[in-house]
């Protein structure tokens, strides 16, 4: 198939492009002017430069495309509502308009955050109720999901949504941010780090993304993707810390961490300063977010392939190279 990938220079997008090429697909990518696309060029990708917020600049981007993989987003735990709305919702509106009537399939990569963080989500299924949590990233993802499903109902393009859990792997935010924080200062756990880290390795995720985009059963569906690892935040954070000779120190009760995150979000966001802890970070690490993945397993034939020890071996090699340890 001919595929369009947005967010192709990012952590997940770059792996997706590589796997699509390995499987024999042709790829076109939309990159921001100035982004490093050398690795994509070496894959044989067709590069188009533009911004999803520029309607005129992306006209025709889906011409000749069978499947759109939409990954571009603001991926972080802090920022203003306007920043997240533009990067996640508005960009999806513009891309969907281009895809409708041109592409056959549209795969949107959302997040389990769209369900509404801040509660224990263990066992939650795709059809269970969702809610707006008041956190800009979460709400923008939920709004984008609803938009994508509304476009699917028009019959102009068949849409599918995947909701990844916390994506890890070499270069992941869930690797870099934790290691860099531990190198700067002692890092406390939340609730003693006893909750599941709800992780998915990037290659396992991309396998699920491709399966969802190519399955007839997946049209009009939402799928949760999370690995079957039994790993707590305490184990994961200290396994990463051990790679740089660090370990966690102390613990904050979840309510305290949530309160601190609320205050810091309120103070730091207008100043465009990243808070030391955010509401979103507290909700991710201080609650059990082990969503149910039965639907992806039964309908897509998806399952965890790369184990936690294998993943940590790959992450360890990346850390040694990146931090010269």
VENTALIN-V996108 format. One record per run of one state. SS is the DSSP state (alpha for helix, beta for strand, coil for the rest). FROM is the first residue (numbers start at 1). TO is the last residue. If there is no record, write none. Layout:
<<SS;FROM;TO> <SS;FROM;TO>>
//
This chain:
<<coil;1;1> <beta;2;6> <coil;7;10> <alpha;11;22> <coil;23;25> <beta;26;31> <coil;32;37> <alpha;38;42> <coil;43;45> <beta;46;49> <coil;50;66> <beta;67;70> <coil;71;80> <alpha;81;99> <coil;100;104> <beta;105;109> <coil;110;111> <alpha;112;115> <coil;116;135> <alpha;136;154> <coil;155;157> <beta;158;164> <coil;165;165> <beta;166;168> <coil;169;172> <alpha;173;184> <coil;185;188> <beta;189;190> <alpha;191;193> <coil;194;195> <beta;196;196> <coil;197;198> <beta;199;201> <alpha;202;214> <coil;215;215> <alpha;216;218> <coil;219;221> <beta;222;225> <coil;226;231> <beta;232;232> <alpha;233;243> <coil;244;250> <beta;251;252> <coil;253;253> <alpha;254;269> <coil;270;278> <alpha;279;285> <coil;286;293> <alpha;294;300> <coil;301;307> <alpha;308;322> <coil;323;325>>
//
